[in-house]
């Protein structure tokens, strides 16, 4: 006979969020959305589950390995639980809001579920919040999204931010111009992601010095751009380099105090991106706060130009100092309703007694900081 499972036991990577953490997450999420909206980004709320065909089409194909699937008992079609909200917002923009004026600015917040966690982030369910700017292919759009993300995190209380820029299209452009086969290009990309200079030299052939130049060009933005400018890149790769430089210049102009770095060969996590991409870090935090970049918002990957950023709420919350708990006042049973209402209007959290008894002992037992007796508030020892 099977034993009854422990009801508190949850699948690996899933957890209950308890007080006060759940309230803190809600408070921070609302603050992020409010900041996004102040920049003109309007909120949308896509469903948790969609048909597999729409969820995994276009840019969504890159999320297929992380997507839970299930059969819809009503339609008998396969459905997927979202593992990332960006593709859903892109679908909304190109279908429900196809006739809205461009550029279209949308923001969102919600929970996602992934098949596997990572070593640094073992959770499989976590919150996301972000912005998408759809309908513009300009460097100004890229810079705006970075500016909104950084400014929003700073407004939330996070300091010491770093933005690491990359250009996922730069290495493919150089591979194509060098005539490398798909297999060689794939092995070269793997070596570049691992920062394996010996492997790059062995695989890159005649173009190995250029690939090594890209690999060694990572660092502070000004130093990296100067190193990249010295490389004699073929025309397709040179265009990608110039776009990266233009984006970096705009970001630097908007955020002159920001720590800005460039890694021209980084590709992991940017599989569906089609232009400049970026990762957000904070001093003293091991995990990334968020990431974003340019992509195509369309079912076949050839739709409208778009750029966006997703913030990972678990990381954002861990980087923020906890706000001081609001005082809680115990209101004994039998107190006038008007008195309790007045206390709440003054900013108190009221915990109302359900029956009469030792009010002071009950207030302490329920974790209150103050007691309301005979029209007066007194602090508890």
C-alpha positions as CSV (number, residue, x, y, z in Angstrom):
1,X,0.0,0.0,0.0
2,X,1.3,3.4,-0.9
3,X,2.0,5.8,2.0
4,X,0.1,9.1,2.1
5,X,2.7,11.7,1.0
6,X,3.6,14.6,3.3
7,X,1.3,17.4,2.3
8,X,4.0,20.0,2.9
9,X,6.3,18.2,0.4
10,X,6.5,20.0,-3.0
11,X,8.3,18.9,-6.2
12,X,11.9,19.9,-6.6
13,X,12.3,23.5,-7.6
14,X,8.9,24.6,-6.3
15,X,8.2,26.3,-2.9
16,X,5.6,28.1,-0.9
17,X,6.3,31.8,-0.3
18,X,5.3,32.7,3.2
19,X,4.8,35.9,5.2
20,X,6.5,38.4,5.1
21,X,8.2,37.3,1.8
22,X,5.1,37.0,-0.2
23,X,4.0,40.5,0.7
24,X,7.4,41.9,0.0
25,X,7.4,40.3,-3.5
26,X,4.0,41.8,-4.3
27,X,5.1,45.3,-3.1
28,X,8.3,45.2,-5.2
29,X,6.4,43.9,-8.3
30,X,3.9,46.7,-8.1
31,X,6.8,49.2,-7.8
32,X,8.5,47.8,-10.9
33,X,5.2,48.0,-12.9
34,X,4.6,51.5,-11.7
35,X,8.1,52.5,-12.8
36,X,7.6,50.9,-16.2
37,X,4.3,52.7,-16.7
38,X,6.0,56.0,-15.9
39,X,8.0,55.5,-19.1
40,X,4.9,55.0,-21.2
41,X,4.8,51.1,-21.1
42,X,1.2,49.8,-20.7
43,X,0.6,46.6,-18.8
44,X,-0.7,43.4,-20.4
45,X,-1.5,40.1,-18.6
46,X,-1.2,37.0,-20.9
47,X,-2.6,33.6,-19.7
48,X,-0.5,31.0,-17.8
49,X,-1.1,28.3,-20.5
50,X,-1.4,28.6,-24.3
51,X,-1.7,26.4,-27.3
52,X,1.7,24.8,-28.0
53,X,1.6,26.1,-31.6
54,X,1.5,29.7,-30.6
55,X,3.7,29.5,-27.5
56,X,6.6,27.8,-29.2
57,X,6.5,29.5,-32.6
58,X,9.0,32.0,-33.8
59,X,11.2,33.2,-31.0
60,X,9.4,30.9,-28.6
61,X,11.1,27.9,-30.3
62,X,14.1,28.6,-28.1
63,X,12.0,27.9,-25.0
64,X,10.8,24.5,-26.1
65,X,13.2,22.5,-23.9
66,X,12.0,24.4,-20.8
67,X,8.3,24.1,-21.5
68,X,5.9,21.8,-19.6
69,X,3.2,20.4,-22.0
70,X,-0.2,18.9,-21.3
71,X,-3.3,18.0,-23.3
72,X,-6.3,20.3,-23.2
73,X,-9.3,18.1,-22.4
74,X,-11.6,20.6,-24.1
75,X,-10.0,21.2,-27.5
76,X,-7.8,18.0,-27.5
77,X,-4.9,20.2,-28.5
78,X,-1.5,20.2,-26.8
79,X,-0.9,23.2,-24.6
80,X,2.2,24.6,-22.9
81,X,2.8,26.3,-19.6
82,X,4.8,29.5,-20.2
83,X,8.5,29.3,-19.3
84,X,9.1,32.9,-20.4
85,X,6.7,35.8,-20.9
86,X,8.5,37.7,-23.7
87,X,7.1,35.5,-26.4
88,X,3.5,35.9,-25.1
89,X,3.8,39.7,-25.1
90,X,5.2,39.5,-28.7
91,X,2.1,37.4,-29.7
92,X,-0.2,40.0,-28.1
93,X,1.5,42.8,-29.9
94,X,1.3,41.1,-33.4
95,X,-2.3,39.8,-33.0
96,X,-4.5,41.6,-30.5
97,X,-2.7,44.9,-30.8
98,X,-1.6,44.6,-34.5
99,X,-3.3,47.9,-35.3
100,X,-2.0,49.8,-32.3
101,X,0.4,52.7,-33.1
102,X,4.1,51.8,-33.3
103,X,6.4,51.8,-31.5
104,X,4.3,49.9,-29.1
105,X,5.4,49.9,-25.4
106,X,4.2,47.0,-23.2
107,X,5.1,45.8,-19.7
108,X,4.2,42.7,-17.7
109,X,4.7,40.8,-14.5
110,X,3.8,37.2,-13.6
111,X,5.0,33.7,-12.7
112,X,6.7,31.3,-15.1
113,X,7.4,27.5,-14.9
114,X,10.4,25.8,-16.3
115,X,11.3,22.1,-16.7
116,X,14.7,22.5,-15.1
117,X,16.4,24.9,-12.8
118,X,20.0,25.9,-13.0
119,X,22.9,25.5,-10.6
120,X,22.7,29.2,-9.6
121,X,18.9,29.3,-9.8
122,X,17.4,25.9,-8.8
123,X,13.8,27.3,-8.6
124,X,11.6,26.1,-11.5
125,X,8.8,28.6,-10.8
126,X,9.7,32.2,-10.4
127,X,8.5,35.7,-11.1
128,X,9.3,37.8,-14.1
129,X,8.7,41.5,-14.8
130,X,9.7,43.3,-17.9
131,X,9.2,45.7,-20.9
132,X,8.9,45.2,-24.6
133,X,9.3,47.9,-27.2
134,X,7.9,46.7,-30.5
135,X,8.0,48.2,-34.0
136,X,11.3,50.0,-34.0
137,X,14.7,48.8,-35.3
138,X,16.6,51.9,-34.1
139,X,19.6,52.1,-31.7
140,X,17.5,54.6,-29.7
141,X,15.0,51.8,-28.9
142,X,17.8,49.5,-27.7
143,X,19.2,52.3,-25.5
144,X,15.7,53.1,-24.1
145,X,15.1,49.6,-22.9
146,X,18.4,49.4,-21.2
147,X,17.8,52.9,-19.6
148,X,14.3,51.9,-18.4
149,X,15.6,48.6,-16.9
150,X,18.6,50.3,-15.1
151,X,16.5,53.3,-13.9
152,X,13.8,51.0,-12.6
153,X,16.2,48.9,-10.6
154,X,17.9,52.0,-9.2
155,X,14.5,53.4,-8.2
156,X,13.7,50.1,-6.4
157,X,16.8,50.6,-4.3
158,X,19.5,48.5,-6.1
159,X,22.9,50.2,-6.5
160,X,26.2,49.1,-8.1
161,X,24.6,48.0,-11.4
162,X,26.5,46.7,-14.3
163,X,25.2,46.1,-17.8
164,X,27.1,43.6,-20.0
165,X,26.5,44.1,-23.7
166,X,26.9,41.4,-26.3
167,X,26.1,41.0,-30.1
168,X,24.8,37.4,-30.7
169,X,24.8,38.1,-34.5
170,X,28.5,39.2,-34.7
171,X,30.1,35.7,-34.6
172,X,27.5,34.2,-37.0
173,X,28.2,37.1,-39.4
174,X,31.9,36.4,-39.2
175,X,31.4,32.6,-39.6
176,X,29.3,33.2,-42.7
177,X,31.8,35.6,-44.3
178,X,34.6,33.1,-43.5
179,X,32.8,30.3,-45.3
180,X,32.7,28.0,-42.3
181,X,30.3,25.0,-42.4
182,X,27.4,24.8,-39.9
183,X,29.2,22.0,-38.0
184,X,32.4,24.0,-37.7
185,X,30.5,27.2,-36.8
186,X,28.6,25.3,-34.0
187,X,31.9,23.9,-32.5
188,X,33.5,27.3,-32.7
189,X,30.5,28.9,-31.0
190,X,30.8,26.3,-28.2
191,X,34.5,27.1,-27.8
192,X,33.9,30.9,-27.7
193,X,31.2,30.4,-25.1
194,X,33.6,28.5,-22.9
195,X,36.3,31.2,-23.6
196,X,38.5,28.4,-24.9
197,X,41.2,30.3,-26.8
198,X,43.1,27.1,-27.8
199,X,39.9,25.6,-29.1
200,X,39.1,28.7,-31.1
201,X,42.6,28.7,-32.6
202,X,42.2,25.1,-33.7
203,X,38.7,25.4,-35.1
204,X,38.7,28.9,-36.6
205,X,41.0,28.1,-39.6
206,X,42.2,31.1,-41.5
207,X,39.9,33.4,-39.6
208,X,41.1,32.2,-36.2
209,X,43.0,35.5,-35.5
210,X,39.7,37.5,-35.9
211,X,37.8,35.1,-33.7
212,X,40.5,35.3,-31.1
213,X,40.5,39.1,-31.4
214,X,36.7,39.1,-30.6
215,X,37.4,36.7,-27.6
216,X,40.1,38.9,-26.2
217,X,38.0,42.1,-26.8
218,X,35.8,41.5,-23.8
219,X,36.1,44.1,-21.0
220,X,35.0,47.7,-20.1
221,X,33.0,49.2,-22.9
222,X,35.5,51.8,-24.1
223,X,38.4,49.4,-24.0
224,X,36.4,46.6,-25.8
225,X,35.2,48.9,-28.5
226,X,38.7,50.2,-29.2
227,X,39.9,46.6,-29.5
228,X,37.1,45.7,-31.8
229,X,37.7,48.7,-34.0
230,X,41.3,47.5,-34.7
231,X,40.0,44.2,-36.2
232,X,39.8,44.0,-40.0
233,X,36.4,42.4,-40.0
234,X,34.5,41.6,-43.2
235,X,31.6,43.8,-44.1
236,X,28.7,41.8,-42.5
237,X,30.6,41.5,-39.2
238,X,31.8,45.1,-39.4
239,X,28.1,46.3,-39.6
240,X,27.3,44.4,-36.4
241,X,30.3,45.9,-34.7
242,X,29.2,49.4,-35.7
243,X,25.7,48.8,-34.4
244,X,27.1,47.6,-31.1
245,X,29.2,50.8,-30.9
246,X,26.3,53.0,-31.7
247,X,24.2,51.3,-29.0
248,X,26.9,51.6,-26.4
249,X,27.3,55.3,-27.2
250,X,23.6,56.0,-26.7
251,X,23.5,54.0,-23.4
252,X,26.6,55.8,-22.1
253,X,25.0,59.2,-23.0
254,X,21.8,58.3,-21.1
255,X,23.5,56.7,-18.1
256,X,27.0,58.2,-17.8
257,X,27.7,56.7,-14.3
258,X,26.7,53.2,-15.3
259,X,29.4,50.4,-15.3
260,X,29.2,49.2,-18.9
261,X,31.0,46.2,-20.2
262,X,31.1,44.3,-23.5
263,X,31.5,40.6,-24.3
264,X,31.3,40.4,-28.1
265,X,31.2,36.5,-28.2
266,X,28.6,35.7,-25.5
267,X,25.7,33.8,-26.9
268,X,24.3,31.5,-24.1
269,X,20.8,32.6,-23.2
270,X,20.4,34.8,-26.3
271,X,19.5,32.1,-28.8
272,X,16.5,33.9,-30.3
273,X,18.0,37.4,-30.2
274,X,18.8,39.1,-33.5
275,X,20.9,42.1,-32.4
276,X,22.4,43.8,-29.4
277,X,21.6,42.0,-26.1
278,X,22.5,42.6,-22.5
279,X,22.7,41.2,-19.0
280,X,22.1,43.1,-15.8
281,X,24.2,42.5,-12.7
282,X,24.6,44.1,-9.3
283,X,27.6,44.4,-7.1
284,X,27.8,41.5,-4.6
285,X,25.1,39.5,-6.3
286,X,26.1,36.2,-7.9
287,X,23.1,35.7,-10.2
288,X,22.0,38.0,-12.9
289,X,19.1,40.5,-12.3
290,X,17.8,40.3,-15.8
291,X,18.5,40.1,-19.4
292,X,17.2,41.4,-22.7
293,X,17.9,42.3,-26.3
294,X,16.7,42.6,-29.8
295,X,14.5,40.0,-31.5
296,X,11.7,39.6,-34.1
297,X,8.2,39.6,-32.8
298,X,6.4,37.2,-35.2
299,X,5.3,33.6,-35.4
300,X,7.9,32.7,-38.0
301,X,10.8,34.7,-36.5
302,X,10.5,37.2,-39.3
303,X,8.0,39.6,-37.8
304,X,8.3,43.1,-36.4
305,X,11.6,44.4,-35.0
306,X,11.4,44.4,-31.2
307,X,13.6,44.8,-28.1
308,X,12.9,44.1,-24.5
309,X,14.1,43.2,-21.1
310,X,13.1,40.7,-18.5
311,X,13.9,41.1,-14.8
312,X,14.1,38.0,-12.6
313,X,12.2,38.8,-9.4
314,X,14.0,36.3,-7.2
315,X,17.3,38.0,-8.0
316,X,15.8,41.5,-7.6
317,X,14.3,40.6,-4.2
318,X,17.6,39.2,-3.0
319,X,19.4,42.4,-3.9
320,X,17.0,44.7,-2.1
321,X,17.0,45.6,1.6
322,X,13.9,44.6,3.4
323,X,11.7,47.5,4.4
324,X,11.0,47.9,8.1
325,X,7.8,46.1,9.2
326,X,4.8,48.3,9.6
327,X,3.5,48.5,13.2
328,X,0.7,46.1,14.1
329,X,-1.8,47.2,16.7
330,X,-4.0,44.7,18.5
331,X,-7.7,45.9,18.8
332,X,-9.5,43.9,21.5
333,X,-12.8,42.3,20.8
334,X,-15.7,44.6,21.5
335,X,-13.9,47.8,20.2
336,X,-16.0,50.1,18.1
337,X,-15.7,49.4,14.4
338,X,-15.2,53.1,13.8
339,X,-12.1,53.1,16.0
340,X,-10.5,50.3,14.1
341,X,-11.3,52.0,10.8
342,X,-9.7,55.2,12.0
343,X,-6.5,53.4,13.0
344,X,-6.2,51.8,9.5
345,X,-6.7,55.2,7.9
346,X,-3.8,56.4,10.0
347,X,-1.6,53.7,8.6
348,X,-1.8,51.1,11.3
349,X,-2.2,47.4,10.6
350,X,-5.0,46.3,12.9
351,X,-5.4,42.8,14.3
352,X,-8.9,42.6,15.7
353,X,-9.6,40.3,18.6
354,X,-12.4,37.8,18.0
355,X,-13.4,37.5,21.6
356,X,-12.7,39.2,25.0
357,X,-9.8,38.0,27.2
358,X,-6.3,39.0,28.2
359,X,-5.7,41.6,25.4
360,X,-2.1,42.2,26.2
361,X,-1.2,38.5,26.2
362,X,-3.2,38.0,23.0
363,X,-1.5,40.9,21.3
364,X,2.0,39.5,22.1
365,X,0.9,36.0,21.0
366,X,-0.2,37.3,17.6
367,X,3.0,39.3,17.0
368,X,1.6,42.8,17.4
369,X,3.8,45.7,18.3
370,X,1.1,47.9,20.0
371,X,-2.1,47.6,21.9
372,X,-5.3,49.7,21.6
373,X,-7.0,50.2,24.9
374,X,-9.6,52.8,26.0
375,X,-9.0,54.9,23.0
376,X,-5.2,55.0,23.4
377,X,-2.3,53.1,21.7
378,X,0.5,51.8,23.8
379,X,3.7,50.0,22.7
380,X,4.2,46.4,23.9
381,X,7.4,45.5,25.7
